[in-house]
Amino acid sequence: MNTTLSLDRYRLLGRSGLRVSPLALGAMTFGSDWGWGADGDETRRIFDAYVDRGGNFIDTANQYTNGSSEKLLGEIAEGKRERLVVATKYTIATRPRDPNSGGNHKKSMVRSVEQSLGRLRTDYVDLLYLHAWDFTTPVEEILRAMDDLVRAGKVLYVGISDAPAWQVSRMQAIADLRGWSPLVALQIEYSLVERTVERDLLPMAKEMGLGVLPWSPLARGVLTGKYTKADLDAGQGVGVPAGTRKNVAAAAGSLTERGLALADVVKDVAGELGKTPSQVAIAWTLKHPAVTAPIVGARTEQQLLDDLGALDVRLEGEHLTRLERASAIERGFPHDFLERPMTRSLIFGDAAIEQRR
């Protein structure tokens, strides 16, 4: 039986007791510093539309729109802070010529959190993410520094974003063994265009107790259907913050012939269901059992209201089959090898074994 979803039907975040809405509000569009975000007035309308419907989970980062995202959020959340779950991230460099102003290490983390608290006008962050894996910092340094911030009351929960599955699972095991604050959330790109995370990251998160927050469930706007083959010459710009949103989609690998073909399938399914392509694409990410809350961003209040309609979409039967067949990926080794009848016969013989999924 399907359960009706709404912003005020909350979910637990990973293996924690924190209650969050099933759609998170992405604040990367808060501020127009990068040329394609929302100004202050529109940001407030977006925020109010989300919160007034019971939404409580807002996602930002230290350098989204050069810090304007956190500043605007701090201003408009005044008087409502305690009812919100505010997530921010550290890692992105704040001074390009200073090697210690970014990265995963303790100095970067502590200074970034202190600055974020000032911009957000709060004395604690509900959830702090490591933003992106830097391949240089020892995991023990990261985990201990996170735990120190939790013990100091400046951070309540910790998570990780854009990192290899083997590193995340290793960190979770170390935190558990040493009694440090566990990772409760994993933020990763996940959409019909980007399904490779199904190989290891999603099953790892489900097994290790991390709630998954997919970013860009619309594949940087490609799955809305707003692009055509004429847009494939957008070039490979450097992405955020330079260039247009179309440049960013091209640079990130979403705006391709495959992406456009998937957008056509989404559009057809949406038409048959009487929904919009955005609603169908977001609803698809909600079906995975590891997913807690896709992150939806909007430049206008109307875009947000459209995205929130994903909570009313039910994808089943032939519609779901078409979407998954069109977006299917090769799972690769060892997954395909271990699912082969020959391999399973060698492992289990003739015994019938009921497996948990």
DRENGU-695390 format. One record per residue (C-alpha): x, y negated, z; residue in three letters. Coordinates in steps of 0.05 Angstrom, whole numbers, plus 5000, padded with zeros to 4 digits. Layout:
BEGIN
(site (X, Y, Z), "ALA");
...
//
This chain:
BEGIN
(site (5000, 5000, 5000), "MET");
(site (5027, 4931, 4982), "ASN");
(site (5036, 4880, 5037), "THR");
(site (5020, 4809, 5019), "THR");
(site (5081, 4764, 5024), "LEU");
(site (5082, 4692, 5046), "SER");
(site (5135, 4645, 5073), "LEU");
(site (5108, 4653, 5143), "ASP");
(site (5110, 4729, 5142), "ARG");
(site (5180, 4734, 5169), "TYR");
(site (5233, 4787, 5162), "ARG");
(site (5291, 4807, 5206), "LEU");
(site (5359, 4787, 5178), "LEU");
(site (5401, 4849, 5173), "GLY");
(site (5414, 4885, 5237), "ARG");
(site (5396, 4825, 5279), "SER");
(site (5334, 4797, 5313), "GLY");
(site (5335, 4732, 5272), "LEU");
(site (5269, 4720, 5236), "ARG");
(site (5272, 4689, 5167), "VAL");
(site (5225, 4675, 5110), "SER");
(site (5224, 4723, 5050), "PRO");
(site (5247, 4667, 5004), "LEU");
(site (5304, 4621, 5026), "ALA");
(site (5307, 4549, 5002), "LEU");
(site (5373, 4535, 4966), "GLY");
(site (5400, 4466, 4979), "ALA");
(site (5453, 4464, 4925), "MET");
(site (5406, 4417, 4887), "THR");
(site (5401, 4369, 4946), "PHE");
(site (5435, 4307, 4919), "GLY");
(site (5451, 4282, 4849), "SER");
(site (5527, 4278, 4857), "ASP");
(site (5537, 4332, 4805), "TRP");
(site (5490, 4302, 4755), "GLY");
(site (5434, 4353, 4757), "TRP");
(site (5406, 4354, 4828), "GLY");
(site (5348, 4319, 4863), "ALA");
(site (5352, 4250, 4892), "ASP");
(site (5336, 4235, 4965), "GLY");
(site (5261, 4225, 4956), "ASP");
(site (5251, 4287, 4913), "GLU");
(site (5294, 4327, 4961), "THR");
(site (5247, 4308, 5018), "ARG");
(site (5187, 4330, 4977), "ARG");
(site (5219, 4396, 4962), "ILE");
(site (5237, 4406, 5035), "PHE");
(site (5167, 4388, 5059), "ASP");
(site (5134, 4434, 5008), "ALA");
(site (5175, 4492, 5034), "TYR");
(site (5171, 4479, 5109), "VAL");
(site (5097, 4460, 5109), "ASP");
(site (5082, 4529, 5081), "ARG");
(site (5119, 4563, 5138), "GLY");
(site (5188, 4568, 5105), "GLY");
(site (5245, 4567, 5155), "ASN");
(site (5308, 4591, 5120), "PHE");
(site (5351, 4538, 5086), "ILE");
(site (5418, 4552, 5052), "ASP");
(site (5473, 4501, 5040), "THR");
(site (5549, 4497, 5040), "ALA");
(site (5604, 4449, 5060), "ASN");
(site (5617, 4423, 4990), "GLN");
(site (5549, 4429, 4955), "TYR");
(site (5541, 4363, 4918), "THR");
(site (5606, 4339, 4950), "ASN");
(site (5575, 4343, 5020), "GLY");
(site (5511, 4306, 5003), "SER");
(site (5471, 4370, 5009), "SER");
(site (5487, 4377, 5083), "GLU");
(site (5478, 4302, 5095), "LYS");
(site (5409, 4300, 5063), "LEU");
(site (5388, 4363, 5099), "LEU");
(site (5410, 4334, 5165), "GLY");
(site (5369, 4271, 5152), "GLU");
(site (5304, 4304, 5129), "ILE");
(site (5306, 4360, 5180), "ALA");
(site (5305, 4310, 5238), "GLU");
(site (5250, 4330, 5286), "GLY");
(site (5244, 4400, 5255), "LYS");
(site (5314, 4427, 5268), "ARG");
(site (5295, 4478, 5321), "GLU");
(site (5244, 4513, 5277), "ARG");
(site (5294, 4521, 5221), "LEU");
(site (5346, 4574, 5206), "VAL");
(site (5402, 4533, 5175), "VAL");
(site (5457, 4571, 5138), "ALA");
(site (5521, 4538, 5113), "THR");
(site (5586, 4563, 5085), "LYS");
(site (5660, 4548, 5089), "TYR");
(site (5718, 4563, 5041), "THR");
(site (5712, 4510, 4987), "ILE");
(site (5770, 4461, 4988), "ALA");
(site (5754, 4390, 5011), "THR");
(site (5821, 4360, 4989), "ARG");
(site (5847, 4392, 4925), "PRO");
(site (5920, 4377, 4940), "ARG");
(site (5918, 4403, 5011), "ASP");
(site (5928, 4479, 5011), "PRO");
(site (5896, 4486, 5080), "ASN");
(site (5832, 4446, 5065), "SER");
(site (5801, 4508, 5034), "GLY");
(site (5806, 4584, 5038), "GLY");
(site (5784, 4636, 5088), "ASN");
(site (5834, 4623, 5144), "HIS");
(site (5820, 4597, 5214), "LYS");
(site (5842, 4525, 5203), "LYS");
(site (5796, 4519, 5143), "SER");
(site (5738, 4552, 5179), "MET");
(site (5742, 4511, 5243), "VAL");
(site (5750, 4443, 5209), "ARG");
(site (5696, 4459, 5158), "SER");
(site (5646, 4478, 5213), "VAL");
(site (5662, 4415, 5253), "GLU");
(site (5650, 4372, 5192), "GLN");
(site (5587, 4410, 5173), "SER");
(site (5558, 4399, 5243), "LEU");
(site (5569, 4324, 5234), "GLY");
(site (5535, 4321, 5166), "ARG");
(site (5478, 4366, 5189), "LEU");
(site (5467, 4324, 5252), "ARG");
(site (5465, 4386, 5296), "THR");
(site (5507, 4420, 5349), "ASP");
(site (5501, 4490, 5321), "TYR");
(site (5493, 4528, 5255), "VAL");
(site (5447, 4587, 5255), "ASP");
(site (5486, 4626, 5202), "LEU");
(site (5557, 4614, 5178), "LEU");
(site (5581, 4649, 5115), "TYR");
(site (5651, 4659, 5088), "LEU");
(site (5636, 4630, 5019), "HIS");
(site (5683, 4669, 4973), "ALA");
(site (5739, 4719, 4983), "TRP");
(site (5808, 4687, 4976), "ASP");
(site (5850, 4751, 4975), "PHE");
(site (5901, 4720, 5023), "THR");
(site (5874, 4716, 5094), "THR");
(site (5877, 4776, 5142), "PRO");
(site (5808, 4802, 5159), "VAL");
(site (5825, 4803, 5233), "GLU");
(site (5839, 4728, 5231), "GLU");
(site (5772, 4715, 5198), "ILE");
(site (5732, 4758, 5245), "LEU");
(site (5765, 4733, 5308), "ARG");
(site (5756, 4660, 5287), "ALA");
(site (5682, 4673, 5272), "MET");
(site (5673, 4707, 5339), "ASP");
(site (5707, 4647, 5374), "ASP");
(site (5656, 4600, 5341), "LEU");
(site (5599, 4644, 5363), "VAL");
(site (5625, 4647, 5434), "ARG");
(site (5632, 4571, 5434), "ALA");
(site (5559, 4564, 5413), "GLY");
(site (5574, 4527, 5349), "LYS");
(site (5551, 4586, 5306), "VAL");
(site (5498, 4637, 5323), "LEU");
(site (5506, 4689, 5268), "TYR");
(site (5559, 4703, 5215), "VAL");
(site (5557, 4730, 5145), "GLY");
(site (5597, 4736, 5081), "ILE");
(site (5587, 4717, 5008), "SER");
(site (5619, 4738, 4943), "ASP");
(site (5668, 4790, 4968), "ALA");
(site (5687, 4862, 4949), "PRO");
(site (5644, 4916, 4980), "ALA");
(site (5704, 4953, 5009), "TRP");
(site (5728, 4891, 5046), "GLN");
(site (5659, 4875, 5074), "VAL");
(site (5650, 4946, 5100), "SER");
(site (5720, 4946, 5129), "ARG");
(site (5706, 4880, 5165), "MET");
(site (5641, 4906, 5193), "GLN");
(site (5675, 4968, 5220), "ALA");
(site (5731, 4926, 5253), "ILE");
(site (5680, 4879, 5284), "ALA");
(site (5642, 4937, 5312), "ASP");
(site (5704, 4971, 5341), "LEU");
(site (5730, 4908, 5373), "ARG");
(site (5665, 4881, 5399), "GLY");
(site (5666, 4819, 5355), "TRP");
(site (5605, 4786, 5324), "SER");
(site (5580, 4831, 5268), "PRO");
(site (5564, 4807, 5198), "LEU");
(site (5489, 4803, 5191), "VAL");
(site (5482, 4775, 5120), "ALA");
(site (5511, 4785, 5051), "LEU");
(site (5501, 4733, 4997), "GLN");
(site (5513, 4756, 4926), "ILE");
(site (5491, 4742, 4856), "GLU");
(site (5434, 4788, 4837), "TYR");
(site (5384, 4784, 4781), "SER");
(site (5359, 4822, 4720), "LEU");
(site (5420, 4794, 4684), "VAL");
(site (5469, 4813, 4739), "GLU");
(site (5455, 4883, 4766), "ARG");
(site (5526, 4910, 4776), "THR");
(site (5520, 4896, 4851), "VAL");
(site (5474, 4957, 4853), "GLU");
(site (5535, 5002, 4846), "ARG");
(site (5567, 4987, 4913), "ASP");
(site (5549, 4921, 4946), "LEU");
(site (5474, 4933, 4955), "LEU");
(site (5479, 5004, 4983), "PRO");
(site (5538, 4983, 5027), "MET");
(site (5497, 4925, 5056), "ALA");
(site (5437, 4970, 5070), "LYS");
(site (5482, 5022, 5105), "GLU");
(site (5523, 4972, 5145), "MET");
(site (5466, 4929, 5169), "GLY");
(site (5473, 4866, 5127), "LEU");
(site (5411, 4832, 5099), "GLY");
(site (5422, 4813, 5027), "VAL");
(site (5408, 4742, 5002), "LEU");
(site (5411, 4742, 4926), "PRO");
(site (5433, 4676, 4895), "TRP");
(site (5414, 4656, 4825), "SER");
(site (5356, 4705, 4817), "PRO");
(site (5338, 4666, 4754), "LEU");
(site (5408, 4676, 4725), "ALA");
(site (5422, 4601, 4727), "ARG");
(site (5356, 4586, 4693), "GLY");
(site (5364, 4634, 4635), "VAL");
(site (5306, 4678, 4658), "LEU");
(site (5258, 4619, 4659), "THR");
(site (5259, 4623, 4583), "GLY");
(site (5282, 4551, 4574), "LYS");
(site (5342, 4570, 4531), "TYR");
(site (5345, 4596, 4459), "THR");
(site (5399, 4622, 4413), "LYS");
(site (5412, 4550, 4393), "ALA");
(site (5440, 4540, 4464), "ASP");
(site (5493, 4594, 4456), "LEU");
(site (5543, 4542, 4433), "ASP");
(site (5542, 4509, 4502), "ALA");
(site (5615, 4526, 4509), "GLY");
(site (5654, 4553, 4568), "GLN");
(site (5660, 4492, 4613), "GLY");
(site (5691, 4495, 4681), "VAL");
(site (5622, 4499, 4713), "GLY");
(site (5602, 4466, 4780), "VAL");
(site (5606, 4409, 4787), "PRO");
(site (5628, 4390, 4717), "ALA");
(site (5582, 4393, 4657), "GLY");
(site (5507, 4405, 4649), "THR");
(site (5467, 4462, 4677), "ARG");
(site (5471, 4494, 4608), "LYS");
(site (5547, 4489, 4610), "ASN");
(site (5546, 4522, 4678), "VAL");
(site (5502, 4579, 4654), "ALA");
(site (5548, 4591, 4595), "ALA");
(site (5612, 4587, 4636), "ALA");
(site (5584, 4637, 4687), "ALA");
(site (5565, 4688, 4634), "GLY");
(site (5489, 4683, 4642), "SER");
(site (5474, 4647, 4577), "LEU");
(site (5489, 4703, 4527), "THR");
(site (5451, 4741, 4474), "GLU");
(site (5438, 4796, 4526), "ARG");
(site (5412, 4744, 4576), "GLY");
(site (5366, 4714, 4524), "LEU");
(site (5340, 4783, 4505), "ALA");
(site (5324, 4797, 4578), "LEU");
(site (5289, 4730, 4584), "ALA");
(site (5244, 4750, 4526), "ASP");
(site (5224, 4814, 4563), "VAL");
(site (5210, 4775, 4627), "VAL");
(site (5168, 4725, 4587), "LYS");
(site (5126, 4782, 4556), "ASP");
(site (5114, 4815, 4624), "VAL");
(site (5097, 4748, 4656), "ALA");
(site (5046, 4734, 4601), "GLY");
(site (5012, 4800, 4612), "GLU");
(site (5009, 4789, 4687), "LEU");
(site (4986, 4717, 4682), "GLY");
(site (5048, 4693, 4718), "LYS");
(site (5108, 4651, 4699), "THR");
(site (5175, 4681, 4679), "PRO");
(site (5208, 4651, 4741), "SER");
(site (5157, 4685, 4786), "GLN");
(site (5168, 4752, 4754), "VAL");
(site (5244, 4748, 4755), "ALA");
(site (5246, 4728, 4829), "ILE");
(site (5194, 4781, 4847), "ALA");
(site (5237, 4835, 4815), "TRP");
(site (5295, 4819, 4863), "THR");
(site (5248, 4826, 4923), "LEU");
(site (5234, 4898, 4906), "LYS");
(site (5303, 4924, 4927), "HIS");
(site (5300, 4951, 4998), "PRO");
(site (5366, 4918, 5017), "ALA");
(site (5342, 4848, 4998), "VAL");
(site (5318, 4803, 5054), "THR");
(site (5306, 4737, 5018), "ALA");
(site (5325, 4713, 4948), "PRO");
(site (5351, 4641, 4949), "ILE");
(site (5310, 4595, 4905), "VAL");
(site (5334, 4526, 4886), "GLY");
(site (5294, 4471, 4853), "ALA");
(site (5305, 4401, 4824), "ARG");
(site (5232, 4383, 4832), "THR");
(site (5175, 4399, 4879), "GLU");
(site (5136, 4430, 4822), "GLN");
(site (5194, 4478, 4806), "GLN");
(site (5195, 4501, 4878), "LEU");
(site (5119, 4512, 4880), "LEU");
(site (5125, 4554, 4817), "ASP");
(site (5181, 4595, 4848), "ASP");
(site (5141, 4607, 4912), "LEU");
(site (5088, 4640, 4868), "GLY");
(site (5135, 4699, 4863), "ALA");
(site (5109, 4722, 4931), "LEU");
(site (5042, 4737, 4897), "ASP");
(site (5071, 4779, 4841), "VAL");
(site (5064, 4855, 4843), "ARG");
(site (5110, 4892, 4795), "LEU");
(site (5091, 4964, 4784), "GLU");
(site (5084, 5018, 4732), "GLY");
(site (5098, 5001, 4660), "GLU");
(site (5117, 4928, 4674), "HIS");
(site (5171, 4948, 4723), "LEU");
(site (5196, 5003, 4677), "THR");
(site (5204, 4954, 4619), "ARG");
(site (5243, 4905, 4662), "LEU");
(site (5290, 4958, 4690), "GLU");
(site (5301, 4993, 4624), "ARG");
(site (5319, 4927, 4589), "ALA");
(site (5367, 4907, 4644), "SER");
(site (5397, 4975, 4659), "ALA");
(site (5472, 4980, 4672), "ILE");
(site (5521, 5038, 4672), "GLU");
(site (5534, 5057, 4744), "ARG");
(site (5603, 5084, 4728), "GLY");
(site (5648, 5130, 4768), "PHE");
(site (5638, 5161, 4818), "PRO");
(site (5563, 5147, 4817), "HIS");
(site (5546, 5179, 4750), "ASP");
(site (5593, 5238, 4765), "PHE");
(site (5561, 5253, 4832), "LEU");
(site (5491, 5252, 4802), "GLU");
(site (5506, 5302, 4747), "ARG");
(site (5469, 5369, 4754), "PRO");
(site (5535, 5406, 4748), "MET");
(site (5566, 5367, 4806), "THR");
(site (5505, 5374, 4849), "ARG");
(site (5502, 5448, 4836), "SER");
(site (5574, 5455, 4858), "LEU");
(site (5561, 5417, 4922), "ILE");
(site (5493, 5446, 4942), "PHE");
(site (5491, 5513, 4906), "GLY");
(site (5419, 5536, 4900), "ASP");
(site (5397, 5504, 4965), "ALA");
(site (5343, 5452, 4964), "ALA");
(site (5365, 5393, 5007), "ILE");
(site (5320, 5335, 5023), "GLU");
(site (5361, 5271, 5018), "GLN");
(site (5349, 5205, 5053), "ARG");
(site (5351, 5143, 5008), "ARG");
//
